[in-house]
Amino acid sequence: MIEMRQLQVFLAVWGNRSFSRAAYDVHLTQPTVSGHIRVLEETLGVRLFDRSGKDVTPTKAGEVLYPFARQILRLNLQAEREIVMFLGQEKGNLDLGGSNIPGQYILPGVIGRFKAERPNIKVILRISDTAAIVAAVANGELELGMVGAVVRKKDLSFEPCFSDDMVLIVPPGHRLADCGQASIDDLASEPFVLREKGSGTRLATERALQSAGSLQLSDLQIVAEMGSAEAIRQAVRAGLGCSIISRRAVTDDLEHGLLHAPVLQGVQLKRQFYLIWHNQRVLSPLAQAFRNFLLSEDLS
């Protein structure tokens, strides 16, 4: 008999094309993920993924199973939500997602305050880039998400919840650190460390530069692309280049002189963060309570 957990693992492997990254997403060890896939393949009598080194590719049988797995898990989640709503109680698990900055610096504190009033609930927070969180909310894997950019997608609502200041960061001793300000021309002539494609920070940086003039990301001397704010912070501290990042990610470094933030003249480095949900699905009472709680918080 196929189990729900096996289908969850199957979808995680499908989405990541990797057993190790799937294990991270579903909070299991890699051997456990491999075991779930092996048992599922034995149950169905067919191989679902081809493994070649680190590459994982769905087979034709895997492609057949994929839409049914998604539908089964959506119906299972919907049934659970309907029962909870029938009972009229805020209980159970709450699946949330956050892009890098809100996931690391905003949501953990909000979750702590929210859970203090509801000790019997369990909150599961997934942290990824904006594109991945938007996709997870769209396909029903997550009820709510918080991201740093609006991504046009059918049936998703984006509600502004707080604004975020971004800053240009350089290491101590850098020529721009000494003068305390920088121009667009300065930026174009410096090695630059950029967030990965799909990141809200990257999209906000691109939009800010375009609004300020004719500078495109392709005009920058990009020496590296990295998948988290922490990686960017460490890279700039090590002298790899400069970058634009949320002030929240480097507050301590700026206070202790480990990084400097020269003012980038003529560029509006402010962006909005958004709470997102699927507007064609009914939020569980717990998710609705969290949404109301978060929107009542002062996150500035």
C-alpha positions as CSV (number, residue, x, y, z in Angstrom):
1,M,0.0,0.0,0.0
2,I,1.3,3.4,-0.9
3,E,1.8,5.7,2.1
4,M,1.4,9.5,2.1
5,R,5.0,10.0,3.4
6,Q,6.3,8.1,0.4
7,L,4.4,10.4,-2.0
8,Q,5.7,13.4,-0.1
9,V,9.3,12.1,-0.5
10,F,8.6,11.3,-4.2
11,L,7.5,14.9,-4.9
12,A,10.5,16.3,-3.0
13,V,12.9,14.2,-5.0
14,W,11.1,15.1,-8.2
15,G,11.2,18.9,-7.4
16,N,14.9,18.9,-6.4
17,R,16.3,16.3,-8.8
18,S,18.4,15.3,-5.8
19,F,18.1,12.9,-2.9
20,S,20.2,15.0,-0.6
21,R,18.3,18.3,-1.3
22,A,15.0,16.4,-1.0
23,A,16.1,15.0,2.4
24,Y,16.7,18.6,3.6
25,D,13.3,19.8,2.4
26,V,11.4,16.9,4.2
27,H,13.6,16.9,7.3
28,L,14.8,13.3,6.8
29,T,18.2,11.8,6.3
30,Q,19.3,10.9,2.8
31,P,19.3,7.1,3.5
32,T,15.7,7.4,4.8
33,V,14.7,9.3,1.6
34,S,16.3,6.6,-0.5
35,G,14.5,3.9,1.5
36,H,11.1,5.6,1.0
37,I,11.7,5.7,-2.8
38,R,12.9,2.1,-2.8
39,V,9.8,0.8,-1.0
40,L,7.6,2.9,-3.3
41,E,9.2,1.4,-6.3
42,E,8.9,-2.1,-4.9
43,T,5.2,-1.5,-4.2
44,L,4.6,-0.3,-7.7
45,G,6.9,-2.8,-9.3
46,V,8.7,-0.1,-11.4
47,R,11.6,2.2,-11.2
48,L,10.6,5.8,-10.7
49,F,14.0,7.6,-11.0
50,D,17.1,6.9,-12.9
51,R,20.2,7.5,-10.8
52,S,23.5,8.4,-12.5
53,G,26.1,9.7,-10.0
54,K,24.5,12.8,-8.4
55,D,22.0,13.2,-11.2
56,V,18.4,12.0,-10.6
57,T,16.0,11.9,-13.5
58,P,12.3,10.8,-13.4
59,T,11.5,7.8,-15.6
60,K,8.4,7.5,-17.7
61,A,6.7,5.7,-14.9
62,G,7.7,8.6,-12.5
63,E,6.2,11.0,-14.9
64,V,2.9,9.0,-14.9
65,L,2.8,9.0,-11.1
66,Y,3.7,12.7,-10.6
67,P,0.2,14.3,-11.2
68,F,-1.5,11.6,-9.2
69,A,0.9,12.1,-6.3
70,R,0.2,15.8,-6.2
71,Q,-3.6,15.3,-6.4
72,I,-3.6,12.7,-3.6
73,L,-1.6,14.9,-1.3
74,R,-3.7,17.9,-2.1
75,L,-6.9,16.0,-1.3
76,N,-5.4,14.6,1.9
77,L,-4.4,18.1,3.0
78,Q,-7.8,19.4,2.1
79,A,-9.6,16.6,4.1
80,E,-7.4,17.4,7.1
81,R,-8.2,21.1,6.9
82,E,-12.0,20.5,6.5
83,I,-12.0,18.3,9.6
84,V,-10.1,20.9,11.6
85,M,-12.5,23.6,10.4
86,F,-15.4,21.4,11.4
87,L,-13.9,21.1,14.8
88,G,-13.3,24.9,14.9
89,Q,-10.0,24.6,16.6
90,E,-6.6,26.0,16.0
91,K,-4.4,22.9,16.2
92,G,-2.2,20.7,14.2
93,N,0.7,21.5,11.9
94,L,1.3,24.8,10.2
95,D,3.4,24.7,7.0
96,L,5.1,28.0,6.3
97,G,7.7,29.1,3.8
98,G,10.0,32.1,3.7
99,S,12.5,33.4,1.3
100,N,16.0,33.9,2.6
101,I,15.7,37.2,4.5
102,P,12.2,36.7,6.2
103,G,12.9,33.0,6.7
104,Q,16.1,33.7,8.7
105,Y,15.5,37.1,10.3
106,I,11.7,37.7,10.6
107,L,9.6,34.6,10.7
108,P,11.4,32.7,13.5
109,G,10.6,35.5,16.0
110,V,7.0,35.8,14.8
111,I,6.6,32.1,15.0
112,G,8.0,32.1,18.6
113,R,5.5,34.7,19.7
114,F,2.6,33.0,17.9
115,K,3.4,29.6,19.4
116,A,3.7,31.0,22.9
117,E,-0.1,31.4,22.8
118,R,-0.7,28.0,21.2
119,P,1.7,25.5,22.9
120,N,0.2,22.4,21.3
121,I,0.8,23.4,17.6
122,K,3.8,22.5,15.5
123,V,5.2,25.0,12.9
124,I,7.3,23.7,10.0
125,L,9.3,26.5,8.3
126,R,10.8,26.0,4.9
127,I,13.5,28.5,3.7
128,S,14.3,28.8,0.0
129,D,14.4,31.5,-2.6
130,T,11.4,33.5,-3.6
131,A,10.6,31.5,-6.8
132,A,10.6,28.2,-4.9
133,I,8.4,29.5,-2.1
134,V,5.9,30.9,-4.6
135,A,5.8,27.6,-6.4
136,A,5.3,25.7,-3.1
137,V,2.3,27.9,-2.1
138,A,0.9,27.6,-5.7
139,N,0.9,23.8,-5.7
140,G,-0.4,23.4,-2.1
141,E,2.7,22.2,-0.4
142,L,2.7,25.4,1.9
143,E,-0.3,27.3,3.1
144,L,1.5,30.6,3.6
145,G,4.7,32.1,2.5
146,M,6.7,35.4,2.9
147,V,8.7,36.6,0.0
148,G,10.6,39.7,-1.2
149,A,9.1,40.1,-4.6
150,V,5.8,39.8,-6.4
151,V,5.8,36.9,-8.9
152,R,2.8,37.0,-11.1
153,K,1.1,33.6,-10.7
154,K,-2.5,32.7,-11.1
155,D,-4.7,32.5,-8.0
156,L,-2.0,33.8,-5.6
157,S,-2.6,36.8,-3.3
158,F,0.4,39.0,-2.3
159,E,-0.2,41.2,0.7
160,P,2.4,43.8,1.7
161,C,3.5,43.2,5.3
162,F,6.7,45.2,5.9
163,S,9.4,47.1,4.1
164,D,13.1,46.3,4.0
165,D,16.1,48.5,3.6
166,M,18.9,47.1,1.4
167,V,22.4,48.4,1.5
168,L,25.5,48.3,-0.6
169,I,28.2,46.5,1.4
170,V,32.0,46.5,1.1
171,P,34.8,45.2,3.3
172,P,36.9,47.4,5.6
173,G,39.6,49.2,3.8
174,H,37.8,49.3,0.5
175,R,38.0,52.7,-1.3
176,L,34.2,53.1,-1.1
177,A,34.2,52.4,2.6
178,D,36.6,55.3,3.2
179,C,34.5,57.9,1.2
180,G,31.2,56.8,2.6
181,Q,29.3,57.0,-0.7
182,A,29.2,55.5,-4.1
183,S,27.8,56.2,-7.5
184,I,26.3,53.9,-10.2
185,D,29.6,54.3,-12.1
186,D,31.5,53.1,-9.0
187,L,29.3,50.0,-8.8
188,A,29.8,49.1,-12.5
189,S,33.6,49.2,-12.0
190,E,33.7,46.9,-8.9
191,P,33.7,43.1,-8.6
192,F,30.1,42.2,-7.5
193,V,28.7,39.2,-5.6
194,L,25.1,38.5,-6.6
195,R,22.3,36.3,-5.2
196,E,21.2,33.4,-7.3
197,K,18.4,33.5,-10.0
198,G,15.0,33.2,-8.3
199,S,16.1,35.3,-5.3
200,G,13.9,38.2,-4.3
201,T,17.0,40.2,-3.3
202,R,18.4,39.7,-6.8
203,L,15.1,40.8,-8.4
204,A,14.9,43.9,-6.1
205,T,18.5,44.8,-6.9
206,E,17.8,44.5,-10.6
207,R,14.7,46.7,-10.4
208,A,16.4,49.3,-8.2
209,L,19.3,49.7,-10.6
210,Q,17.0,49.9,-13.6
211,S,14.9,52.6,-11.9
212,A,18.0,54.6,-11.2
213,G,19.2,54.7,-14.8
214,S,20.4,52.4,-17.6
215,L,22.5,50.0,-15.5
216,Q,21.6,46.3,-15.9
217,L,22.9,43.3,-14.0
218,S,24.8,42.3,-17.1
219,D,26.7,45.5,-16.8
220,L,28.2,44.5,-13.4
221,Q,31.4,42.7,-13.0
222,I,29.8,39.6,-11.4
223,V,32.5,37.4,-9.9
224,A,30.1,35.0,-8.0
225,E,26.5,34.1,-7.5
226,M,25.5,32.7,-4.1
227,G,22.4,31.1,-2.6
228,S,22.0,32.9,0.7
229,A,22.5,36.2,2.4
230,E,24.9,34.5,4.8
231,A,27.1,33.4,2.0
232,I,27.1,36.9,0.5
233,R,28.0,38.4,3.8
234,Q,30.9,36.1,4.3
235,A,32.1,36.5,0.7
236,V,32.2,40.3,1.0
237,R,33.9,40.2,4.4
238,A,36.6,38.0,2.7
239,G,37.1,40.6,0.1
240,L,35.6,38.8,-2.9
241,G,33.6,41.9,-4.0
242,C,30.8,44.2,-3.0
243,S,27.1,43.4,-3.0
244,I,23.6,44.7,-2.2
245,I,21.8,42.9,0.6
246,S,19.2,43.4,3.3
247,R,20.4,45.6,6.2
248,R,18.9,43.0,8.6
249,A,21.4,40.4,7.4
250,V,24.5,42.6,8.2
251,T,23.4,44.8,11.2
252,D,26.0,43.4,13.6
253,D,28.8,43.5,11.0
254,L,28.0,47.2,10.3
255,E,27.9,48.0,14.0
256,H,31.3,46.3,14.6
257,G,33.0,47.6,11.5
258,L,33.4,44.2,9.9
259,L,31.5,45.6,6.8
260,H,30.8,49.1,5.6
261,A,27.7,50.4,3.8
262,P,28.5,53.4,1.6
263,V,25.4,55.3,0.5
264,L,24.6,54.4,-3.2
265,Q,23.6,57.8,-4.6
266,G,20.5,58.0,-6.8
267,V,19.3,54.5,-6.1
268,Q,16.3,53.7,-4.0
269,L,17.3,50.5,-2.1
270,K,14.0,49.9,-0.4
271,R,11.7,46.9,-1.1
272,Q,8.5,45.4,0.2
273,F,8.0,41.9,1.6
274,Y,4.7,40.1,1.0
275,L,2.7,37.5,2.7
276,I,1.3,35.1,0.1
277,W,-1.4,32.4,0.0
278,H,-3.6,30.6,-2.6
279,N,-6.8,32.6,-2.9
280,Q,-8.8,29.6,-4.3
281,R,-8.1,27.4,-1.3
282,V,-9.5,27.8,2.2
283,L,-6.9,28.5,4.8
284,S,-7.0,26.3,7.8
285,P,-8.0,28.0,11.0
286,L,-4.4,27.8,12.2
287,A,-3.1,29.4,9.0
288,Q,-5.7,32.1,9.2
289,A,-4.8,32.8,12.8
290,F,-1.2,33.1,11.9
291,R,-1.9,35.4,8.9
292,N,-3.9,37.7,11.2
293,F,-1.3,37.6,13.9
294,L,1.6,38.4,11.5
295,L,-0.2,41.3,9.9
296,S,-0.9,42.8,13.3
297,E,2.8,42.7,14.2
298,D,5.1,45.7,13.8
299,L,7.9,44.2,11.7
300,S,9.7,47.4,10.9
